[in-house]
Amino acid sequence: MLLKTPFRALDLWRQLLLPCPFPGIWRYLYRLALGVLLLPLFVAAQCLHWLGFAVDELLFRGYRKVEVRHPVFVLGVPRSGTTRSHRLLAEDPRFTTFSTWECLFAPSISERYAIRAAAALDRRLGAPLHVLVGWLERRVAGALDEVHPISLAAPEEDYLALLPVLCCFVLVIPFPQANWLWRLARFDRDLPATEQRRFIAGYRRCLQRHLFVHGPDKTLLSKNASFAGMAHSLARAFPDSRIVVCERDALQVIGSQFNALAGARRLCGLAADEPRFRDQLLASLEFYYRNLDTLKRELPASRCFVLAAADLARAPEEQRARLYRQLGLGAPPVSATPSGPSASAGAAAGIHRPVAQPPLARWGLQASELRRRFGPWCRAEARL
């Protein structure tokens, strides 16, 4: 993956300077100004991470010997309850999972140790840096809280740790012509076997680094909605893994997903209803559903648990207990967050709070066509 990264970075610049289709002069100038300001900072941060990886190979090479035993992968189409499922499971101290700050600022072992040392020094000085970071976090995350609550210390999708190799699917929001990312979304179908093995090997290194820091005795808990397209590859690469498949009605997912991305697209100077982006996203969502369906048929019940969003919202503790029994995870911990109707309304941290969704027609979508295309996955909760 490393060898392709410089060429991918050049393609990001190409999309910024020579966009196709052309977004209009004002949007183009806005994107250009934003990109010239932020893209060099982003590239510099990834270069710093690569320096951290190099230090890891010199000082902490033992991480390569860490075994990823019995990992639990939380998968599902976006907006299907993966975040809440992940954070509910992460309450168990037997699990270890990536936090937001680890994904974004310290994907390497050396960076994590350096930040921990800086945090310890800051505490000795009265925690002024901690106060500043907390203030900045509230300012930045506040605008996203209605859609996807964010906290630097909260469990987060570890695909963000793939930003240094530009293989994090979130990059399609500002760079929708990053074709390699759309291929990653259809990983099990569109990538040759050699590329699949190379990617999985790189992802395994990310997990090994994490376990090296947090303890190889921990069980790795991972949540990635965008990994639904590589569900079969994950199941093969980690044959002792357990997989939680989150499900939600397809029309609700599509409306929620487009609504969630609209603001981010506008912030990046892109039209929320651009046809090529819309069609690529729908194709990816359809493949996610199909890929997870075949996975459920192929895996034994001891390795796969299907969790409906409605069931999770109604009775999270009951669903967690069922999940633990079916996957052989032992006794679940006592929840630190509220359960029942109040929790389903958004009282517990990490829940996608319901927001008003504009009609699907706003993005050029027709409900009748979507029902025809996504029919098997409409009213999914009612079928489970």
Secondary structure as UniProt FT lines:
FT   TURN            2..4
FT   HELIX           5..17
FT   HELIX           25..59
FT   HELIX           61..65
FT   STRAND          72..76
FT   TURN            78..79
FT   HELIX           82..89
FT   TURN            90..91
FT   TURN            93..94
FT   STRAND          95..96
FT   HELIX           100..105
FT   HELIX           109..124
FT   TURN            125..126
FT   HELIX           128..141
FT   HELIX           142..144
FT   TURN            145..147
FT   TURN            152..153
FT   HELIX           158..165
FT   HELIX           169..172
FT   TURN            173..174
FT   TURN            176..177
FT   HELIX           179..185
FT   HELIX           187..190
FT   HELIX           193..214
FT   TURN            216..217
FT   STRAND          219..223
FT   HELIX           225..230
FT   HELIX           231..237
FT   TURN            239..240
FT   STRAND          242..247
FT   HELIX           250..267
FT   TURN            268..269
FT   TURN            272..273
FT   HELIX           275..298
FT   TURN            301..303
FT   STRAND          304..308
FT   HELIX           309..314
FT   HELIX           316..327
FT   HELIX           341..342
FT   HELIX           343..347
FT   TURN            349..350
FT   HELIX           360..363
FT   HELIX           367..373
FT   HELIX           375..377
FT   TURN            378..379
FT   HELIX           380..383
//
